[in-house]
Amino acid sequence: MQRVRGVVQHYAWGDPSFLPALLGIEPDGRPWAELWLGTHPNGPTVLEDGRPLSDLTGELPYLLKVLAASEPLSLQTHPNRDHALDGFARGIYVDPHAKPELLYALTEFQALCGVRPVEATLALLDELGTDELARVLVAGGPAAALAGLLRGEIDAGPVIDACIGSEQPEAAWVARLDARYPGEPSVAATVLLNLVMLTPGQALRLDAGNLHAYLHGAGIELMGASDNVVRGGLTIKPVDVDELLRVVDMTPLDSPVLTGGNRFELPDAGVALLVLDKGDEHVAVGHELAVSTDGNTWYCAPGERIAPDHAIYIVTPI
């Protein structure tokens, strides 16, 4: 195993202390959002001698991150391969690749992930008294409800107002998000999604089309090495409602949380996240990157034996 040096991204939503503590660095007051490991041109990993990792690996099809969010990220989805190819040809996307994602919780982690089953959403809307949205959901399903809200055909105001003061966790998040983005339709749209509370060791797999937003917490994020993001709100960045509605998968997702085991696969990226504890062993089967709980980051060459002294998170080909 060779030590490597990743790149930290200081996005505004980042946590000021989690990543510095992991890396053994004194916090400097800035938000430390993500530590990148890979060959992505916006944050290429380097070897100890300063050479780029790509000298050994070529361009890697995945990107490994440690993510730490103290504030919510945007409501977003990602295109599948066909949508990416088409959108890249039309100048909508920056590359022709899909961007599947996997999030493994290192701390308690809250997220919105995929469409909640309709009956559960109707029960919530009935408690809140949001009749108009409920009628659209019954008549046209989640896709019609989302489109109606994001296009302004359904008034988001009564939905948001009904959530303020409610004790339901989903409603409480609507109130918190409305304080940041007052009256924004995407705030109301979050009532259509699963509110997920991960404990350390649990994971989410966010396949193409999954509508999601990370809310708070730290975790290991594994994804395809693509920059294709389609935002629907909860952000000051550009939003493309038409494209989001074109590529989003509104199929209800009953059980978004992955639990148990030490291997979490991301099939559309051809890789898996392998979690090893002290005393476990693994032989690298490809160009593999790893981060350990003592803050070290590693490159593992094909055929190399790995027997960690600390818990370690490794990207391995499927």
C-alpha positions as CSV (number, residue, x, y, z in Angstrom):
1,M,0.0,0.0,0.0
2,Q,1.3,3.5,-0.9
3,R,0.1,6.6,0.9
4,V,-1.5,9.2,-1.3
5,R,-2.7,12.7,-0.8
6,G,-6.3,13.6,-1.7
7,V,-7.9,17.0,-2.2
8,V,-10.2,18.8,0.2
9,Q,-13.2,20.7,-1.2
10,H,-14.4,23.6,1.0
11,Y,-18.0,24.0,-0.1
12,A,-20.3,26.2,2.0
13,W,-22.3,23.3,3.4
14,G,-19.3,21.5,4.8
15,D,-18.7,20.8,8.5
16,P,-15.8,22.8,10.0
17,S,-14.5,20.0,12.3
18,F,-15.1,16.4,11.1
19,L,-12.6,16.2,8.3
20,P,-9.9,18.2,10.2
21,A,-10.3,15.8,13.1
22,L,-10.0,12.8,10.8
23,L,-6.9,14.1,9.1
24,G,-5.3,15.3,12.3
25,I,-5.4,19.0,11.2
26,E,-6.4,22.0,13.4
27,P,-9.7,23.4,12.2
28,D,-9.3,26.8,10.5
29,G,-12.9,28.1,10.5
30,R,-13.6,27.1,6.9
31,P,-16.2,24.5,6.0
32,W,-14.5,21.2,5.1
33,A,-17.0,19.5,2.9
34,E,-15.3,16.6,1.0
35,L,-12.0,14.8,0.8
36,W,-11.6,13.5,-2.8
37,L,-9.6,10.4,-3.8
38,G,-9.3,9.6,-7.5
39,T,-8.1,11.0,-10.8
40,H,-10.9,13.5,-11.3
41,P,-9.4,16.7,-12.9
42,N,-11.0,18.9,-10.4
43,G,-9.2,17.2,-7.5
44,P,-6.6,14.7,-8.6
45,T,-4.9,12.5,-6.0
46,V,-1.1,12.6,-5.9
47,L,1.5,10.1,-4.7
48,E,3.9,10.9,-1.8
49,D,6.5,12.0,-4.4
50,G,4.1,14.5,-5.9
51,R,3.4,12.5,-9.1
52,P,-0.3,12.2,-10.1
53,L,-2.0,8.9,-9.1
54,S,-3.0,8.6,-12.8
55,D,0.6,7.8,-13.6
56,L,0.0,4.4,-12.0
57,T,-3.7,3.9,-12.6
58,G,-4.7,5.8,-15.7
59,E,-8.1,7.5,-15.4
60,L,-10.2,5.8,-12.8
61,P,-14.0,5.4,-13.5
62,Y,-14.9,6.1,-9.8
63,L,-14.4,8.8,-7.2
64,L,-14.1,8.0,-3.5
65,K,-14.9,10.8,-1.0
66,V,-15.3,11.4,2.7
67,L,-18.2,13.8,3.0
68,A,-19.2,15.9,6.0
69,A,-22.3,18.1,5.8
70,S,-23.4,20.5,8.5
71,E,-26.1,22.0,6.2
72,P,-28.4,20.5,3.6
73,L,-27.2,19.9,0.0
74,S,-29.4,20.6,-3.0
75,L,-32.4,18.5,-4.1
76,Q,-31.0,16.6,-7.1
77,T,-30.8,13.6,-9.3
78,H,-28.3,12.2,-11.9
79,P,-28.9,10.8,-15.4
80,N,-28.5,7.2,-16.4
81,R,-26.0,6.3,-19.2
82,D,-28.5,6.9,-22.1
83,H,-29.7,10.2,-20.7
84,A,-26.1,11.3,-20.2
85,L,-25.1,10.4,-23.7
86,D,-28.1,12.2,-25.2
87,G,-27.7,15.2,-22.9
88,F,-24.0,15.5,-23.5
89,A,-24.6,15.5,-27.3
90,R,-27.2,18.3,-26.8
91,G,-24.8,20.3,-24.5
92,I,-26.8,19.8,-21.3
93,Y,-24.3,17.6,-19.5
94,V,-20.6,18.1,-19.0
95,D,-19.7,14.5,-19.8
96,P,-21.4,11.4,-21.3
97,H,-21.3,9.3,-18.1
98,A,-23.8,8.2,-15.5
99,K,-23.3,9.1,-11.9
100,P,-24.5,6.4,-9.5
101,E,-23.7,7.0,-5.9
102,L,-23.3,5.1,-2.6
103,L,-23.3,6.7,0.8
104,Y,-21.9,4.8,3.9
105,A,-22.6,6.5,7.2
106,L,-19.7,7.2,9.5
107,T,-21.9,9.2,11.9
108,E,-25.6,9.5,12.3
109,F,-26.7,10.7,8.8
110,Q,-29.9,12.2,7.6
111,A,-31.0,12.3,4.0
112,L,-33.9,12.4,1.6
113,C,-33.7,9.4,-0.6
114,G,-36.2,8.3,-3.3
115,V,-39.9,8.5,-3.5
116,R,-41.8,7.3,-0.4
117,P,-44.6,4.7,-1.0
118,V,-47.8,6.5,-1.9
119,E,-49.9,5.2,1.0
120,A,-47.4,6.4,3.5
121,T,-47.3,9.8,1.9
122,L,-51.1,10.0,1.8
123,A,-51.2,9.3,5.5
124,L,-48.8,12.1,6.1
125,L,-50.7,14.5,3.9
126,D,-54.0,13.6,5.6
127,E,-52.5,14.4,9.0
128,L,-51.2,17.7,7.7
129,G,-54.5,18.5,5.9
130,T,-52.9,19.2,2.5
131,D,-55.9,18.1,0.4
132,E,-54.8,19.6,-3.0
133,L,-51.5,17.8,-3.1
134,A,-53.2,14.6,-1.9
135,R,-55.7,14.7,-4.7
136,V,-53.0,15.1,-7.3
137,L,-51.0,12.3,-5.8
138,V,-54.1,10.0,-5.9
139,A,-55.0,10.9,-9.4
140,G,-51.6,11.1,-11.1
141,G,-49.1,9.5,-8.8
142,P,-45.8,10.9,-7.4
143,A,-44.6,12.1,-10.9
144,A,-47.7,14.3,-11.3
145,A,-47.4,15.6,-7.7
146,L,-43.7,16.5,-8.1
147,A,-44.2,18.1,-11.5
148,G,-47.2,20.1,-10.2
149,L,-45.1,21.5,-7.3
150,L,-41.9,22.3,-9.2
151,R,-43.8,23.9,-12.1
152,G,-46.0,26.0,-9.8
153,E,-49.2,24.3,-10.8
154,I,-49.8,23.3,-7.1
155,D,-49.4,26.0,-4.6
156,A,-46.5,25.1,-2.3
157,G,-47.5,27.6,0.3
158,P,-50.3,25.6,2.0
159,V,-48.1,22.5,2.1
160,I,-45.3,24.4,3.8
161,D,-47.6,26.2,6.2
162,A,-49.2,22.9,7.2
163,C,-45.8,21.5,8.1
164,I,-44.8,24.4,10.4
165,G,-45.5,23.3,13.9
166,S,-46.1,19.7,13.1
167,E,-44.2,17.1,15.1
168,Q,-43.7,14.8,12.2
169,P,-40.0,14.5,11.3
170,E,-40.7,15.0,7.6
171,A,-42.7,18.2,8.4
172,A,-40.0,19.5,10.7
173,W,-37.5,19.3,7.9
174,V,-39.9,21.2,5.6
175,A,-40.0,24.0,8.2
176,R,-36.2,24.0,8.5
177,L,-35.7,24.0,4.7
178,D,-38.3,26.8,4.3
179,A,-36.3,29.0,6.7
180,R,-33.4,28.7,4.3
181,Y,-35.3,28.8,1.0
182,P,-38.6,30.6,1.8
183,G,-41.6,29.6,-0.3
184,E,-39.5,27.5,-2.7
185,P,-41.6,24.8,-4.3
186,S,-38.8,22.2,-3.8
187,V,-39.2,22.6,-0.1
188,A,-42.8,21.3,-0.3
189,A,-41.7,18.6,-2.7
190,T,-39.6,17.0,0.0
191,V,-42.8,15.6,1.6
192,L,-42.9,13.1,-1.3
193,L,-39.6,11.6,-0.4
194,N,-38.2,9.1,2.1
195,L,-36.7,10.8,5.1
196,V,-33.8,8.4,6.1
197,M,-31.9,8.3,9.4
198,L,-28.8,6.3,9.0
199,T,-26.7,5.0,11.9
200,P,-23.0,4.3,11.4
201,G,-22.5,1.2,9.2
202,Q,-25.7,1.7,7.2
203,A,-25.7,2.8,3.6
204,L,-27.8,4.3,0.8
205,R,-27.4,3.4,-2.9
206,L,-28.6,6.2,-5.1
207,D,-29.0,4.8,-8.6
208,A,-29.6,7.0,-11.6
209,G,-32.8,8.9,-11.4
210,N,-33.0,8.7,-7.6
211,L,-34.2,12.1,-6.2
212,H,-32.3,12.9,-3.1
213,A,-30.7,15.5,-0.8
214,Y,-28.1,14.9,1.9
215,L,-29.2,16.8,5.0
216,H,-26.7,16.3,7.8
217,G,-23.8,14.0,8.8
218,A,-20.6,12.4,7.7
219,G,-19.9,9.4,5.5
220,I,-18.0,7.7,2.8
221,E,-19.3,8.5,-0.6
222,L,-18.5,6.3,-3.7
223,M,-19.6,7.4,-7.1
224,G,-19.0,7.2,-10.8
225,A,-16.5,9.8,-11.9
226,S,-19.0,12.1,-13.5
227,D,-20.0,15.7,-12.9
228,N,-23.6,15.3,-14.2
229,V,-25.9,16.8,-11.6
230,V,-29.5,17.8,-12.2
231,R,-30.8,20.2,-9.5
232,G,-34.4,20.7,-8.6
233,G,-34.1,23.2,-5.8
234,L,-32.7,23.8,-2.2
235,T,-29.8,25.7,-3.8
236,I,-28.6,29.0,-5.2
237,K,-27.1,27.1,-8.1
238,P,-28.9,26.7,-11.4
239,V,-32.0,24.6,-11.4
240,D,-33.3,22.7,-14.4
241,V,-36.8,21.5,-13.6
242,D,-37.6,20.3,-17.1
243,E,-34.5,18.1,-17.3
244,L,-35.0,16.8,-13.7
245,L,-38.5,15.7,-14.5
246,R,-37.3,14.1,-17.7
247,V,-34.7,11.9,-16.0
248,V,-36.0,11.4,-12.4
249,D,-37.2,7.9,-11.4
250,M,-40.5,8.4,-9.5
251,T,-41.0,4.7,-8.7
252,P,-41.7,4.4,-5.0
253,L,-38.7,3.1,-3.0
254,D,-39.9,1.1,0.0
255,S,-36.6,0.3,1.7
256,P,-33.7,2.6,0.7
257,V,-31.4,1.6,3.6
258,L,-28.7,-1.0,3.1
259,T,-27.8,-2.7,6.4
260,G,-25.4,-5.4,7.5
261,G,-22.3,-7.0,5.9
262,N,-19.0,-5.3,5.0
263,R,-19.5,-5.0,1.2
264,F,-21.8,-2.5,-0.5
265,E,-21.9,-2.8,-4.3
266,L,-22.5,0.0,-6.8
267,P,-23.2,-2.1,-10.0
268,D,-23.6,0.8,-12.4
269,A,-20.1,2.0,-11.6
270,G,-18.6,-1.5,-11.5
271,V,-17.2,-1.1,-8.0
272,A,-18.0,-1.9,-4.4
273,L,-17.1,-0.3,-1.0
274,L,-15.4,-2.9,1.2
275,V,-15.3,-2.3,4.9
276,L,-12.4,-4.0,6.7
277,D,-11.8,-4.1,10.4
278,K,-8.4,-4.6,12.2
279,G,-7.5,-8.3,11.6
280,D,-9.4,-8.7,8.3
281,E,-7.5,-9.3,5.1
282,H,-8.1,-8.4,1.4
283,V,-6.1,-8.9,-1.8
284,A,-6.6,-6.0,-4.3
285,V,-8.1,-7.1,-7.6
286,G,-7.6,-3.8,-9.4
287,H,-6.4,-0.3,-8.8
288,E,-8.0,0.3,-5.4
289,L,-8.1,3.4,-3.2
290,A,-8.7,3.4,0.5
291,V,-9.2,5.7,3.5
292,S,-8.7,4.5,7.1
293,T,-10.2,5.7,10.4
294,D,-6.8,7.0,11.5
295,G,-6.9,9.5,8.6
296,N,-4.5,7.8,6.2
297,T,-5.3,7.5,2.5
298,W,-3.9,4.8,0.3
299,Y,-3.4,3.3,-3.2
300,C,-3.4,-0.5,-3.4
301,A,-2.0,-2.1,-6.5
302,P,-3.5,-5.2,-8.1
303,G,-2.5,-8.3,-6.2
304,E,-1.4,-6.4,-3.1
305,R,-2.4,-7.9,0.3
306,I,-4.1,-5.6,2.7
307,A,-4.2,-6.3,6.5
308,P,-5.1,-3.0,8.2
309,D,-4.2,-1.8,11.6
310,H,-7.3,0.3,11.7
311,A,-10.8,0.1,10.2
312,I,-10.4,0.9,6.5
313,Y,-12.8,1.6,3.6
314,I,-11.6,0.3,0.2
315,V,-13.0,0.7,-3.3
316,T,-12.7,-2.7,-5.1
317,P,-14.0,-3.8,-8.6
318,I,-17.0,-6.0,-8.7
